[in-house]
Amino acid sequence: MSGLNWAVTVAGVVAFAASSYAVVGDAGIRSWASAAAGRAWTRWVAAAGVLVSSAAAWSFTVSPPTGAYLFAAGGVFGFAAASLAAAGAADVASAASGDGSVGRRVRAFWYAAATEFRVTRYGLVVSVAGFALASLAGGVSVDPVLRTVGALSLGGVLACVMGLAAVGVFVPGSRNESAARDVERAS
């Protein structure tokens, strides 16, 4: 990878992580995302990610560059849906844990993301798949634009792995019964 592509990859990680942080950090978005309308809208964004990724799979057989661009777009939709769902989970976890310790808040967030806001995980999985396929296609391409999209997609993959870590996917035994009761009451 060239120096420019490394810079694009790092910029991609920073941009995706910062955008997700901005979405989850905004109280208005958190409140909206935890409401019924926000949950429904989040599912529609996730479905759009799946549809775009499905179209990319078909398109890739006809035109690999177009397929790679669509895989990257599907990754963006999946990441956006996961960020909105994480905002909803954060709102519910905040209401569930109140002024509890940081550990209690994190456990409540993990539980809410795993049960009440499943799009956090599903959206990140769709996003990882789309970004990974786009980055693979960009990595073997000689087209500079497609290589740049591939490098940006690699940054998206890394941001998704960070997102999966943030929602507790890699933590064994992250379920906590008291956090579960608090989240179920707050939902």
Secondary structure, DSSP 8 states (H G I E B T S, - for coil): --HHHHHHHHHHHHHHHHHHHHHHH-HHHHHHHHSHHHHHHHHHHHHHHHHHHHHHHHHHHH-HHHHHHHHHHHHHHHHHHHHHHHHHHHHHHHHHHTT--HHHHHHHHHHHHHHT-THHHHHHHHHHHHHHHHHHHHHT---HHHHHHHHHHHHHHHHHHHHHHHTTTTSTT---HHHHHHHHHH-
